[in-house]
Amino acid sequence: MINKIIQTPAEAVADVFNGATVMISGFGEAGSPIELIHALIDKGARDLVVISNNTGSGHVGLAALIENRQVRKMICSFPRSTNSKVFPELYKRGEIELELVPQGTLAERIRAGGAGIPAFFTPTSVGTPLAEGKEVREFNGQLFVMEHAIRADFALVKCHAADRYGNLVYNKTARNFGPVMCTAAETAIVQARKVVEPGQIDPEAVVTPGIFVKRVVEVTNPADESKLVAEERRYPW
Amino acid sequence: MVNNTEKIGWEVQEMAQKVALDIPDGAYVNLGIGIPEMVSGLVPEGREVIYHTENGLLGMGPLPPAGEEDPELINAGKKCVTAIPGACYFHHADSFTMIRGKHIDICVLGALQISESGDLANWSTGDEKAIPAVGGAMDLVAGVKTIFVISKHVTKTGEPKIVKSCTYPLTGKAVVDRIYTDLAIIDVTPKGLFVREMAPGVTMDYLQERTEAALHQYE
């Protein structure tokens, strides 16, 4: 029998090793798997390369993982925001690496990684500093820059509902990077607001087919990151 | 009343209004963060425009009433929004397929500098101490069919923003189609910059003095 349900976030991330590459879903707080990230802080794996669109807010979630000095390098498109203090300070001190990637190129590099495409040509960033050192080729009279796929050892993803096969549906704009990240990681670990019986998710409405998911953990009431940030909470509590 | 010459030009609201008038019925539109967001409220009645936000929503509606914000329903600026009836959600790769694949008709963006050949710089001043952040700007200018820029004509210190060649790092090369400033609306064409319209009180000489690149008038 296939049963991908894991009881706790701690068990779900127990094998994340030092030096692992970890994709983390979310666009700001929307879709950020905060309970899985906190479990990873408890676990303490270090020297991580993290792929995520942003770098977290305040002192919880992804920002707390960075603040706990577990992240060696961030690959992201927008590493600052009004409430993002941890990453900018470490970056200015030269204590964390950054690979800046245009948002659509980031999404496509992850998609390609999941789809078995090693590299691709995109019009994005041609003629800009982000194309420097990359192969540029002309197709039909237009220039394109070559970008490489990204894969990861683990993906930490938040969704709305999941079944024991790992079929997932998301909630509104919290979907963002979740579906592509599930495809591009050796081990996709998902926190779901609810776990339902197989068949309860309409097969026509499944967004992430279960084959892309290894583990599902139910987190019924995930923390509201902006509330924690407003309250100036810090993790570990 | 003191006659303050500094007051020549359109207010931000009027600039956004000018952009809105140029958005046709049926357009799929992506609005950048900040002033471009004002455009959606100013499109003339009777035109149906669908707003795309790159974090995965087609059919973005107005801001929600206080108390009805949903932190999982946000725009690219991470502000809470609503979804219109008929909206749809999708993941990031699909969202940028819409952008890069030339399915979005118009994108409205802010600018640090625009060159006479339509190069745009709007993501970095090249300051070594600043944290670089690009978001979706490079994908938008590379993929959206028509790029409108809305920006003050000069910087806070009075330097021209419309220049011969950008000195800031580029967002994209030869990507801008039309520039809406507080002083004028300017088309970027293969023959150079052509002035479509000037704000009341603005003359070609006044405009050229505040523009590094050469400006031309339509016949």
Interface residues (C-beta under 8 A of the other chain):
Chain A: F27 G28 E29 A30 G31 N53 S77 F78 P79 R80 S81 F87 P88 Y91 K92 L98 L100 V101 P102 Q103 G104 T105 L106 A107 E108 I110 R111 T122 P123 T124 S125 V126 G127 T128 P129 L130 Y170 N171 K172 T173 A174 R175 N176 F177 G178 P179 V180 V207 D224 E225 S226
Chain B: T53 E54 N55 G56 L57 D70 P71 E72 L73 I74 K78 A83 Y89 F90 H91 H92 A93 S95 F96 I99 R100 D119 S124 K129 I131 P132 A133 V134 G135 G136 A137 M138 D139 A142 G143 P169 L170 T171 G172 K173
